[in-house]
Amino acid sequence: MVSSLFKSKAFINAIGRSMAGYIRFVKRTSGVSEDPPNFIENNLPDTPLIIAMWHGQGLLLPFIRPRDDIKVAIMVAKHIDGDIVHASIEPFGMTTIRGSGAGRKGKDKGGYAALRECMKAIRDDTTIALTADIPPGPARKAGLGIVTLAKLSGRPILPCAVVTKRYLKLNTWSGFTVNLPFSKMVMAGGNQIRVPRHADADELEAARALLEEDLNETTARAYRMAGTKERGISAAGEPPAFGLKLKAYTLFTRLFQPAAPLLLSYRERRGKEEKAHIPERLGHASVKRPEGEVVWIHAASVGEATAVFHLVGRLRAERPDIRILLTTGTVTSARLARSRLPDGVIHQYIPLDAPAFMTRFFDYWKPAAVILTESEIWPNMIREARVRRVPLLLVNGRMSPRSFRRWRKQMRTANPLFSSLDLVLAQNDRYAVSFERLGSRNVIAGGNLKIDAPPPPVDKDALKDLRRAIGKRPIFLAASTHPGEDEIIADAHAALRQDFPKLLTIIVPRHPDRGTEIRAMLDGRGLKSTQRTADPVPGSAHEVYVGDTIGELGLFYALAPVAFIGGSLVPHGGQNPIEAVMHETVVLTGPEVHNFEESYAALRDADACIEVADSNDITQQVKSLLEDAEKRQAINVRAHEAVDQMRGALETTTKEVLKFLPEAQKRKKERRRAS
């Protein structure tokens, strides 16, 4: 009953009339000025125009209409908010066209039909007003729809802003602004933007970027003329300043600095730091900086490092003049990097995120660009890059639902950080939307670099030795296991022995330092086991072999026809299944795979992986697969076809990253100055 009342035409009209009265009241009680003077009158000869404003800034839009004989239609969405807007502007002699842009998900919200209506209205000499950014954001990122309309219609775009000195900003994606009465009101306009009718995709993108830049400048200028600034958004689209919580974080980490050596010493005793490299964690370089421009790539741990190894190779091939510095944060990833990075690529440990350490690091290396991987957001690192105007890029971006919810609860902290990223290449559309809603502006769903990565390397001599030692014994692999999963694998092995008395189960823990712990568990269950760090090959009496080494996962995939991929029977989020597929290994997985949701969804849709819930499921599936080579072959064929459909991330990432490297940035600035 109440819901029906709110949706009724009478209620909507009442709200609309009230808004119209309020809008008039704001103007009557405010001093009004134009910037530049008479800009509305000066643009009248070019009507019909396409008036562009930012979403959330349109409450006072009716006053852009200079005379009653000028026809104006506003494009609004097809929901109740649009109904209210329609009711509120009718008293000003304006009308609406219903529809909105498709946004990132590509769902048509009436945008195509609205575009046709806009073209029809322009032919009828009607000026069209619409917002440049598209719900649900990000705010202040212009879409292609408005420049496409300019191309098709041949009419110029006029960036506009109508602001007041006194206002309220609501907590919506666009920061909807409620202008207050008894204030100073400014109506500001930018330069007309014309889009050629023959414009190609690159020219449309250039026009979109120009509109975004001009609209930001026009809006910021309007607030300056009104004697204030827009809260939450800095002038010229700059990211917001760090707020109280981020300043408190910086202060805390500054106070922590004297204790850092003690913490690192404690971690070194626990095997979590390398003693010879502890100075690197304090920002001290252990090698000489090379001449020329240095690009810094940071990959926190093994998974992230593996994802960017081939990106490093592509960037070096495209820009041999650039020197690359790769940092990691764990012992295992550091050792892997040192063993797999090509000559000429420098490896260092990432400094702790404290002001002095980051400043020291930046002072020495002077990076021309910083490329972060997946979800590495460190406030002092970002602050240092912002101060020095160093481009900040995030590749292979990932945002778990839990992390997104946590960041959304503290937007005043999240927005200054995520809006500082000059480019985000997210793994998929869902992650891209998450980054945009947290404030990132230049976001592209570029795909998952791990899918384009080559198969994990295999030491041929080691493979030959293992095959000789194992002989014709059936093999089952549990890869990248986490605590709580090794016991499940042990139970499955015990059950499988009934059908495969000579079965060799290989357990490769996600963290190799758990090898001794896993072996103790196996011994407690009466299973004869050994570790690779103790025995290069398993003996004929060993039932379980623990692969507790670094960088040899490819070796074990090359041995095993079937593998359970860990992190999926515990609430971790899964591990990368593509590496197994590339080694012709059939994938078993638990249900907890949100970190690799897209990869597993593609494999499931192709019937190219098998989900298991417990040791009984694992036992049944491994038994079936070990007994049926044709079944394994068919699954492998489908898996490869599914993976091939997902490739392309490396190409997209390389292309976009190159735009932010030195020389490319120099040429971009020169083009801007020339225009």
C-alpha positions in Angstrom: 0.0 0.0 0.0 2.7 2.5 1.0 4.9 1.4 -1.9 2.0 2.0 -4.3 1.5 5.5 -2.9 5.1 6.4 -3.5 5.0 5.2 -7.0 1.7 6.9 -7.8 1.6 9.7 -10.4 0.0 12.1 -7.9 2.8 11.6 -5.4 5.5 11.9 -8.1 3.9 15.1 -9.4 3.7 16.6 -5.9 7.4 15.9 -5.3 8.3 17.3 -8.7 6.4 20.5 -8.1 8.0 20.9 -4.6 11.4 20.5 -6.2 10.6 23.1 -8.8 9.5 25.5 -6.1 12.7 24.8 -4.2 14.9 25.4 -7.3 13.2 28.8 -7.9 13.7 29.7 -4.2 17.5 28.9 -4.4 17.8 31.2 -7.4 15.7 34.1 -5.9 17.8 34.1 -2.7 21.2 33.8 -4.4 23.4 36.2 -6.3 23.8 34.8 -9.8 26.8 35.2 -12.2 28.0 33.6 -15.4 31.6 32.6 -16.2 32.6 33.6 -18.7 30.2 36.5 -18.7 27.2 36.0 -21.0 28.4 32.6 -22.0 24.8 31.3 -22.4 23.9 34.2 -24.8 27.1 33.8 -26.7 26.4 30.1 -27.5 22.8 30.7 -28.7 23.8 31.0 -32.4 24.9 27.4 -32.3 21.7 25.9 -30.9 20.7 23.2 -30.8 23.5 22.2 -28.5 24.4 19.2 -26.5 24.8 20.4 -22.9 27.1 18.1 -20.8 27.1 18.1 -17.0 28.4 15.7 -14.3 25.9 13.4 -12.7 24.7 14.7 -9.3 25.4 18.3 -10.4 22.1 18.9 -12.3 19.7 20.3 -9.7 19.9 23.8 -11.0 20.1 22.8 -14.7 16.8 24.5 -15.6 18.5 27.9 -15.4 20.8 27.0 -18.4 17.8 27.6 -20.6 18.0 31.3 -21.5 14.7 32.0 -23.1 11.2 30.5 -23.4 11.6 30.0 -27.1 14.6 27.7 -26.7 13.5 24.1 -26.6 15.4 21.9 -24.2 15.1 18.1 -23.4 16.9 16.4 -20.6 17.9 12.7 -20.9 17.0 10.9 -17.7 16.8 7.2 -16.6 13.8 5.0 -16.9 13.0 4.7 -13.2 11.2 6.6 -10.5 14.0 9.1 -10.1 13.6 10.0 -13.8 9.8 10.4 -13.2 10.5 12.9 -10.4 13.0 14.8 -12.6 10.5 15.0 -15.4 7.9 16.4 -13.0 10.3 19.0 -11.6 11.4 20.4 -14.9 8.0 20.6 -16.6 7.2 23.9 -14.8 10.3 25.4 -16.5 9.1 24.5 -20.0 11.5 21.6 -20.5 10.9 18.0 -21.3 12.7 14.6 -20.9 13.9 11.8 -23.1 14.0 8.5 -21.2 17.0 6.2 -21.2 20.5 5.9 -19.9 23.9 4.5 -21.0 24.6 0.8 -20.7 27.5 1.2 -18.3 30.2 -1.5 -17.9 27.9 -4.5 -17.8 26.6 -3.6 -21.3 23.0 -4.0 -20.2 20.8 -1.7 -22.4 18.8 0.7 -20.1 17.0 2.3 -23.0 20.1 4.1 -24.2 19.8 3.1 -27.9 16.2 4.1 -28.1 17.0 7.4 -26.2 19.8 8.1 -28.7 17.3 7.8 -31.6 15.0 10.2 -29.7 17.8 12.6 -29.1 18.6 12.6 -32.8 14.9 13.2 -33.6 14.8 16.1 -31.1 17.9 17.7 -32.5 16.4 17.7 -36.0 13.5 19.5 -34.4 15.8 22.2 -33.2 15.8 21.0 -29.5 18.9 21.3 -27.3 19.7 18.1 -25.5 21.1 18.1 -21.9 22.6 15.0 -20.4 25.2 13.8 -17.9 28.5 12.7 -19.2 29.1 10.0 -16.6 27.0 6.8 -16.5 25.4 5.1 -13.5 26.6 3.3 -11.4 29.9 5.1 -12.0 32.6 5.8 -11.7 31.8 9.5 -11.2 33.5 12.0 -13.4 34.4 9.5 -16.1 32.8 10.5 -19.4 31.2 7.8 -21.4 31.3 7.4 -25.2 27.5 7.9 -25.6 27.6 11.7 -25.5 30.5 12.0 -28.1 28.7 9.5 -30.3 25.6 11.7 -30.2 27.8 14.7 -31.2 29.3 12.7 -34.1 26.0 11.5 -35.4 24.2 14.8 -35.0 27.0 17.2 -36.0 26.1 19.4 -33.0 28.7 20.8 -30.6 29.0 19.7 -26.9 29.0 22.5 -24.4 30.5 21.5 -20.9 28.4 23.3 -18.2 28.3 23.5 -14.4 25.8 25.3 -12.2 26.9 25.5 -8.5 26.3 27.4 -5.3 28.7 28.3 -2.6 26.5 26.6 0.0 25.5 23.0 -0.7 25.1 19.5 0.8 26.7 16.5 -0.8 24.9 13.2 -0.4 26.7 9.8 0.0 25.8 8.5 -3.5 28.0 7.1 -6.2 27.9 10.5 -7.9 28.0 12.7 -4.8 24.6 14.2 -5.5 24.7 17.9 -4.6 21.8 19.7 -3.0 22.3 23.4 -3.6 21.3 25.6 -0.7 19.5 29.0 -0.7 20.9 32.4 0.4 24.2 31.7 -1.4 26.3 32.7 -4.4 25.3 30.9 -7.6 27.6 30.5 -10.6 26.7 29.2 -14.1 30.0 28.2 -15.9 30.6 27.0 -19.4 33.6 25.5 -21.2 34.6 25.5 -24.8 32.5 23.8 -27.5 33.7 20.4 -28.5 32.9 19.2 -32.0 33.3 15.6 -33.1 33.8 15.0 -36.9 31.1 12.9 -38.6 33.9 10.5 -39.9 35.5 10.1 -36.5 37.0 6.6 -35.9 37.3 4.8 -32.5 40.5 6.6 -31.6 39.1 10.0 -32.4 36.0 9.3 -30.4 38.1 8.3 -27.4 40.2 11.5 -27.8 36.9 13.5 -27.8 35.7 11.7 -24.8 38.9 12.4 -22.9 38.8 16.0 -23.9 35.2 16.4 -22.7 36.1 14.7 -19.4 39.1 17.1 -18.9 37.1 20.2 -19.9 34.1 19.3 -17.8 36.3 18.8 -14.8 38.0 22.1 -15.4 34.6 23.9 -15.9 33.1 22.4 -12.7 36.2 23.3 -10.6 36.2 26.8 -12.1 32.5 27.3 -11.2 33.2 26.4 -7.5 36.2 28.7 -7.4 34.1 31.6 -8.8 31.5 30.8 -6.1 34.1 31.2 -3.5 34.5 27.5 -2.4 35.7 24.2 -3.7 33.9 20.9 -4.2 34.3 18.6 -1.2 35.6 15.2 -1.9 36.9 16.0 -5.4 39.9 18.1 -6.0 40.3 20.7 -8.8 41.0 19.4 -12.3 40.0 15.9 -11.4 42.9 15.4 -9.0 42.4 12.6 -6.4 41.2 13.8 -3.0 43.7 14.6 -0.3 44.4 12.0 2.4 41.9 12.2 5.2 42.3 11.8 9.0 42.6 8.0 8.9 45.3 7.9 6.3 47.2 10.7 8.1 46.9 8.7 11.3 48.3 5.6 9.4 51.2 7.7 8.2 51.9 8.9 11.7 51.7 5.4 13.2 54.1 4.0 10.6 56.5 6.9 11.1 56.5 6.2 14.9 57.0 2.4 14.1 60.1 3.0 12.0 62.7 2.7 14.9 61.2 -0.8 15.8 61.3 -2.1 12.2 64.8 -3.7 12.5 63.6 -5.7 15.6 60.5 -6.9 13.7 62.6 -7.9 10.7 65.1 -9.7 12.9 62.3 -11.7 14.5 60.8 -12.6 11.1 64.2 -13.7 9.9 64.6 -16.1 12.8 61.2 -17.6 11.8 62.4 -18.0 8.2 60.2 -15.2 6.8 63.0 -12.9 5.9 66.5 -13.3 4.3 69.1 -11.9 6.6 71.3 -10.6 3.7 68.3 -8.7 2.3 66.9 -7.1 5.4 68.4 -3.7 4.5 66.2 -3.7 1.4 63.2 -3.9 3.6 64.3 -0.6 5.1 64.6 1.0 1.7 68.4 0.5 1.2 69.3 -0.7 -2.3 71.7 -3.7 -2.6 72.6 -3.1 -6.2 73.6 -0.1 -8.2 70.8 1.8 -10.0 71.3 1.5 -13.8 71.4 4.5 -16.1 68.2 5.6 -17.8 64.6 5.3 -16.9 63.6 2.6 -14.4 60.1 1.1 -14.2 59.2 -0.4 -10.9 56.9 -3.5 -10.9 55.7 -4.9 -7.5 54.4 -8.4 -7.1 53.7 -9.4 -3.5 54.1 -13.1 -3.5 54.5 -16.2 -5.8 51.2 -16.0 -7.6 51.5 -12.3 -8.4 55.2 -12.7 -9.5 54.3 -15.6 -11.8 51.6 -13.5 -13.4 54.0 -10.7 -14.3 57.1 -12.6 -15.4 55.9 -12.7 -19.0 54.7 -9.1 -18.8 58.3 -8.2 -17.9 59.5 -10.0 -21.0 57.0 -8.2 -23.2 57.8 -4.8 -21.9 61.5 -5.3 -22.3 60.9 -6.5 -25.9 58.7 -3.4 -26.7 60.9 -0.9 -24.8 64.5 -2.2 -24.6 65.6 1.3 -23.4 63.6 0.8 -20.1 65.2 -0.8 -17.1 62.9 -2.9 -15.0 63.0 -3.3 -11.2 60.8 -6.1 -9.7 60.1 -6.1 -6.0 58.4 -8.9 -4.0 57.5 -9.3 -0.4 58.1 -13.0 0.6 61.1 -15.3 0.7 59.5 -17.8 -1.7 58.7 -15.2 -4.3 62.1 -13.6 -4.0 63.9 -16.9 -4.6 61.5 -17.7 -7.5 62.2 -14.3 -9.0 65.9 -14.6 -8.8 65.8 -18.0 -10.5 63.4 -17.0 -13.3 64.0 -13.4 -14.1 66.1 -12.7 -17.2 69.4 -11.0 -17.1 69.2 -7.2 -16.8 66.0 -7.3 -14.6 66.8 -6.2 -11.0 65.1 -7.8 -8.0 64.8 -6.2 -4.6 62.5 -6.7 -1.6 59.7 -4.2 -1.2 60.4 -1.8 1.7 58.1 -1.8 4.6 55.3 0.7 4.1 56.8 3.4 6.4 57.4 7.0 5.2 61.2 7.0 5.7 61.7 3.7 4.0 59.5 4.5 1.0 61.1 8.0 0.6 64.6 6.4 0.6 63.5 3.8 -1.9 62.0 6.4 -4.3 65.0 8.8 -3.8 67.4 6.1 -4.9 65.5 4.3 -7.7 63.6 7.4 -9.1 61.0 5.2 -10.9 59.4 6.6 -14.0 56.3 4.5 -13.4 55.0 2.2 -10.6 53.1 -1.0 -11.7 51.3 -2.8 -8.9 49.9 -6.3 -9.2 46.4 -7.6 -8.2 45.5 -5.9 -5.0 48.6 -4.2 -3.6 47.4 -0.9 -2.0 50.0 0.6 0.3 49.2 4.1 1.5 52.7 5.5 2.0 53.8 4.1 -1.3 50.9 5.7 -3.0 51.4 9.0 -1.2 55.1 9.0 -2.3 54.2 8.4 -5.9 51.5 11.1 -5.8 53.9 13.7 -4.4 56.4 12.9 -7.1 53.8 12.7 -9.9 54.9 9.2 -10.8 52.2 7.2 -12.8 50.6 4.5 -10.7 49.2 1.5 -12.5 47.5 -1.7 -11.2 47.6 -4.8 -13.5 45.8 -8.0 -13.1 43.6 -6.2 -10.6 41.5 -8.4 -8.3 39.1 -7.4 -5.5 37.4 -10.1 -3.4 33.9 -9.5 -2.2 35.1 -9.3 1.4 37.8 -6.7 0.6 35.3 -4.7 -1.4 32.8 -4.6 1.5 35.6 -3.6 3.9 36.7 -0.7 1.7 33.2 0.5 1.0 32.6 0.9 4.7 35.5 3.4 4.8 35.1 5.4 1.5 36.9 8.4 2.9 40.0 6.2 3.2 39.4 4.2 0.0 38.7 7.1 -2.4 42.0 8.9 -2.0 43.9 5.7 -2.6 42.0 4.1 -5.4 41.5 7.4 -7.3 45.3 7.8 -7.2 45.7 4.9 -9.6 46.2 6.3 -13.1 45.2 3.0 -14.7 43.5 -0.2 -13.4 43.6 -3.3 -15.6 41.1 -5.6 -13.8 40.8 -9.4 -14.4 37.1 -9.2 -15.2 34.1 -6.9 -15.3 33.0 -7.6 -11.7 36.4 -6.6 -10.3 36.4 -3.6 -12.7 33.1 -2.4 -11.2 34.5 -2.8 -7.7 37.5 -0.7 -8.4 35.3 2.0 -10.1 33.0 2.1 -7.1 36.0 2.7 -4.8 37.1 5.7 -6.8 39.3 4.4 -9.6 38.6 6.3 -12.8 40.6 4.7 -15.7 39.5 1.1 -15.4 39.7 -1.6 -18.1 38.6 -5.2 -17.8 41.7 -6.6 -19.4 41.6 -10.3 -18.5 43.7 -12.5 -16.2 47.5 -12.5 -17.0 47.8 -15.9 -15.4 45.8 -17.4 -18.2 48.2 -16.0 -20.8 51.3 -17.1 -18.8 53.4 -20.0 -20.2 53.2 -23.3 -18.4 55.2 -23.5 -15.2 58.8 -24.5 -16.2 60.0 -28.1 -15.9 63.5 -29.1 -15.2 64.0 -31.9 -17.7 66.7 -33.7 -15.8 64.7 -33.6 -12.6 61.7 -35.0 -14.5 63.7 -37.8 -15.9 65.1 -38.7 -12.5 61.6 -38.7 -10.9 60.1 -40.8 -13.7 62.9 -43.3 -13.4 62.3 -43.6 -9.6 58.5 -43.7 -9.8 58.3 -46.1 -12.7 54.8 -47.2 -13.6 53.2 -46.3 -10.2 49.9 -44.4 -10.5 50.2 -40.8 -9.4 47.8 -38.4 -7.8 48.8 -34.8 -7.1 47.4 -32.3 -4.5 48.8 -28.9 -5.6 49.0 -25.6 -3.6 47.3 -27.1 -0.5 46.4 -25.0 2.5 46.1 -26.1 6.2 43.1 -28.3 6.7 43.3 -29.8 3.2 46.4 -32.1 3.7 44.4 -34.3 6.1 41.6 -34.7 3.5 44.2 -35.7 0.9 45.7 -38.2 3.4 42.3 -39.8 3.9 41.7 -40.0 0.2 45.1 -41.7 -0.3 44.3 -44.3 2.4 41.0 -45.1 0.6 42.6 -45.2 -2.9 45.2 -47.8 -1.8 42.5 -50.4 -1.8 42.3 -50.1 -5.7 45.8 -48.8 -6.3 48.2 -50.5 -3.8 51.3 -48.8 -5.4 49.7 -45.3 -5.6 52.1 -42.4 -5.0 50.4 -39.2 -3.8 52.3 -36.0 -4.1 51.4 -33.1 -1.9 52.8 -29.7 -2.8 51.8 -27.1 -0.1 51.1 -23.5 -1.1 53.8 -22.5 1.4 56.8 -24.9 1.2 57.8 -24.2 4.8 54.9 -26.4 5.9 56.6 -29.5 4.5 57.9 -30.8 7.8 54.6 -30.2 9.4 52.7 -32.1 6.7 55.2 -35.0 6.9 54.7 -35.3 10.7 50.9 -35.5 10.1 51.4 -38.2 7.5 53.7 -40.2 9.8 51.1 -39.9 12.6 48.6 -41.6 10.3 51.0 -44.4 9.5 51.7 -43.3 6.0 55.3 -43.7 4.8 56.4 -40.3 3.5 59.4 -38.2 2.6 60.1 -34.6 1.6 61.8 -33.4 -1.6 64.1 -31.2 0.4 65.3 -34.4 2.1 65.1 -36.9 -0.8 65.5 -35.9 -4.5 63.2 -38.8 -5.4 60.8 -40.9 -3.5 61.7 -44.5 -2.7 59.5 -47.5 -3.6 58.3 -47.8 0.0 57.2 -44.1 0.2 53.4 -43.6 -0.2 53.3 -39.8 -0.1 55.9 -37.4 -1.4 55.9 -33.8 -0.1 57.1 -31.3 -2.7 58.3 -28.6 -0.3 60.5 -26.8 -2.8 60.1 -23.5 -4.6 59.4 -23.2 -8.3 58.8 -26.9 -9.1 55.1 -27.1 -9.4 55.3 -27.5 -13.1 57.6 -30.5 -12.5 54.8 -32.2 -10.5 52.1 -31.3 -12.9 54.2 -32.9 -15.7 54.2 -36.1 -13.7 50.5 -36.3 -12.6 47.5 -37.1 -14.8 45.1 -35.8 -12.1 45.5 -33.0 -9.6 43.4 -31.5 -6.8 44.0 -27.7 -6.7 44.1 -26.5 -3.1 42.8 -23.5 -1.3 39.3 -24.6 -2.5 38.1 -26.9 0.4 38.9 -24.2 2.9 37.6 -20.6 2.8 40.7 -19.3 1.0 39.4 -18.7 -2.5 41.2 -21.3 -4.6 44.4 -21.3 -6.6 45.2 -21.0 -10.3 43.8 -24.1 -12.3 45.2 -23.0 -15.6 48.8 -24.1 -14.8 47.5 -27.7 -14.4 45.5 -27.5 -17.7 48.6 -26.4 -19.6 50.4 -29.5 -18.4 47.5 -31.9 -19.5 46.5 -32.5 -15.9 42.8 -33.0 -15.1 41.6 -30.5 -12.4 39.7 -31.4 -9.3 38.6 -28.5 -7.1 36.6 -27.7 -4.0 33.8 -25.1 -4.1 35.8 -22.2 -2.6 37.2 -20.6 -5.7 36.2 -16.9 -5.7 39.8 -15.7 -6.3 39.7 -17.5 -9.6 36.0 -17.4 -10.3 36.2 -16.6 -14.0 38.7 -19.4 -14.8 36.7 -22.0 -12.9 33.4 -20.8 -14.3 34.8 -21.2 -17.9 36.1 -24.7 -17.0 32.9 -25.8 -15.4 30.8 -24.5 -18.3 33.0 -26.6 -20.7 32.7 -29.6 -18.4 36.5 -29.4 -18.1 37.0 -29.6 -14.3 35.4 -31.7 -11.5 34.1 -30.3 -8.2 34.6 -32.3 -5.1 33.4 -31.7 -1.5 35.4 -34.1 0.7 37.8 -37.0 0.8 35.1 -39.5 -0.4 34.4 -37.3 -3.6 38.2 -37.1 -4.2 38.5 -40.9 -3.8 35.7 -41.7 -6.3 36.8 -39.1 -8.9 40.5 -40.0 -8.8 39.7 -43.7 -9.1 37.5 -43.1 -12.1 40.1 -40.9 -13.8 43.1 -43.1 -13.2 41.2 -46.0 -14.7 40.0 -44.2 -17.8 42.6 -42.6 -20.0 40.1 -41.7 -22.7 38.0 -39.7 -20.1 41.1 -37.8 -19.1 41.9 -37.0 -22.7 38.4 -35.7 -23.4 38.5 -33.4 -20.4 41.9 -32.1 -21.3 40.7 -31.2 -24.8 37.7 -29.3 -23.5 39.9 -27.6 -20.9 42.3 -26.3 -23.5 39.5 -25.0 -25.7 38.0 -23.1 -22.7 41.4 -21.6 -21.8 42.0 -20.5 -25.4 38.7 -18.5 -25.2 40.0 -16.6 -22.2 43.4 -15.5 -23.6 44.3 -12.0 -24.5 45.2 -10.3 -21.2 48.9 -10.0 -22.0 48.3 -8.2 -25.2 45.8 -5.7 -23.7 47.9 -5.1 -20.6 51.1 -4.5 -22.6 49.3 -2.1 -24.9 47.8 0.0 -22.1 50.9 0.0 -19.8 53.1 1.2 -22.7 51.0 4.4 -22.8 52.2 5.4 -19.3 55.9 4.7 -19.8 58.4 7.5 -20.4 58.6 8.9 -24.0 54.9 7.9 -24.5 54.0 10.3 -21.7 56.3 12.9 -23.2 54.6 12.7 -26.6 51.1 12.8 -24.9 52.0 16.1 -23.1 53.4 17.6 -26.4 50.2 16.8 -28.2 48.2 18.5 -25.4 50.3 21.6 -25.6 49.9 21.7 -29.4 46.1 21.4 -29.2 
